[in-house]
Amino acid sequence: MKVRNLVGERFKERPSDCVVDSHALMIRGGYMKPVANGIFSLFTPGKRIMQKIERIIREEMDALDGQEVMFPVVLPGSLWEESGRYQSVDNTLVRFADRNGTPMVLGMTHEEASVQLVREYGATYTRYPFMIYQIQTKFRDEARPRAGLIRVREFTMKDAYSFHTSQEDLERYYARCLRAYERIYARAGVPEVISVAADSGMMGGSISHEFMLLTPVGEDSIVICPECGYRANMEAAEVIVENETVTPAPLTKVHTPGMKTIEDVAAFIGVPVTHTAKAVIYQKNSDDTLVVVFIRGDLETNETKIKNALGEAVHPAALGEDSPLVAGFTGPVGLPEGVTVIFDRSLQGAQNLVCGANEADYHYTGLNPERDLKDMHYIDVAKAVEAGVCPHCGKKTLTIARGIEVGNIFQLGTKYTQTMEMTYTDENGESQYPIMGCYGIGVGRLAASVAEVRHDAYGPIWPISIAPWQVEICCLRSDQEAVKALADGLYEELEKAGVQVLYDDRDVRPGAMFSDADLLGAPVRVIVSPKNLDQGVVEIVTRDKQITVKAPVAEAAAEVRRVMDTLQKAIDEKVPERL
């Protein structure tokens, strides 16, 4: 491919609406163009990167005995009615009616379609286990698309679905898939991706992992223990709290005029915030009934954990004048009836707490939950904190990092096979529900994430395994016949050898040519110039500037291959063995 024929523009200025570097560089480099909010068209460089990532994914899925299939983008709403998700999923699922009035949806995930495809095939135990996968366009009406391809509405995704006759078989396969994902990320040039325990969310199931690329621009918070290696998404991280042992005091109502925040109350009474129980008030999305979460004053609530505890979503409460709760003074003693109450585990064993008295301008001191309240049941609904107690090793070493989710895997159990009545006859002639696993990777998000951590001030530094072109030849002074002839010959020789070459023979200044080359990010650059030709050499430089070689003209093509092999070997050395 010659740069002069490459469709798309490259430019210096950073677009004002790009909040992360990968978005800016992929727009500036002519990889993609926005069509609508969270929807992009891809130019050739972007498409070539996606194809290479897809090839890596296919090779790893095929090595797991996966069989590639294809599901529709548009699905009948009746399939989602079968699983129960047609109503339960929020507006990220696009619902519409066709010309006949039939309810339809745009596929944002394909669990229902996978079950529908193999429901008849999987009627006997002799056909298990098996895995099917696809790489397909999906649409999720994301409320806040941002960061280019990292958070979009339309996207390309690999999703795989495995079917098993026992939990043990699923767990064995799940471990193989987890390793396959580690291989995919390492082969794509980001071996630092880590797996973390995660919340299963709308997908269901009891066990799930997310794969995170740690970067400050990530939207997810990751809880990590550097001592023992514990890792979990903030939504799934268990919170362990140690409370002081103190001498119990009587429950006493005290006047706290105008003290509505827990910090003001603690300062007014003269106790640390850790000796308080604050009320965080929500309403259920389904009927707006009130939910009060009591938690130690220095901690924050985790809405995902609250949602899981209740089995439904909540939103922060809007308390009007007719509310039965007194904003700023709500407490667990004397709470009005009809309110759902959750006590966070941080209050277990605590004594002498300060809490609201359910009366304006009054709080209680000396609260002992086990003594003063009935039928106490504690649930972990707190957010993990920096330097918190690790739930695995017990040390106060937790750290919080930011990360981009680049993949996820789930043990779904029988959530979908049972609701959609997919059964098989076992060896005893009895009907059973297959057990499922689900495994997803966003192709575009992975490409953008690689650019996010593999770039400099001038452009992306693509790993050679996914770079749109492996080599770029920069012909300086193409108006000089000898220089042009050498560059043309090298271009032809490398192409015949199977090297993916981008060739820039435009009559432009060297600075402009190199600027475009930086934006296109080919890992190996070959510079053919009058100065080099006078010395009988060509200059070979890697995009990251780690390798610079001046090779004799006759050995140029061979030297380019050696440099390419060096870059590929550096990637291969970090790819773990398959299980």
Secondary structure, 3 states (H helix, E strand, C coil): CEHHHCCCCCCCCCCCCCCCHHHHHHHHCCCEEEEECCEEEECHHHHHHHHHHHHHHHHHHHHCCEEECCCCCEEEHHHHHHHCHHHHCCCCCCEEECCCCCEEEECCCCHHHHHHHHCCHHHEHHHCCEEEEEEEEEECCCCCCECHHHECCEEEEEEEEEEECCHHHHHHHHHHHHHHHHHHHHHCCCCCCEEEECCCHHHCCCEEEEEEEECCCCCEEEEECCCCCCEEECCCCCCECCCCCCCCCCCEEEECCCCCCHHHHHHHHCCCHHHEEEEEEEEECCCCCEEEEEEECCCCECHHHHHHHHCCCEEECCCCCCCCCCCCCCCCCCCCCCCEEEEEHHHCCCCCEEEECCCCCEEEEEECHHHHCCCCCEECCECCCCCCECCCCCCCCCEEEEEEEEEEEEEEECHHHHHCCCCEECCCCCEECCEEEEEEEEHHHHHHHHHHHCEECCEECCCCCCCCCCEEEEECCCCCHHHHHHHHHHHHHHHHCCCCEEEECCCCCHHHHHHHHHHHCCCEEEEECHHHHHCCEEEEEECCCCCEEEEEHHHHHHHHHHHHHHHHHHHHCCCCCCC
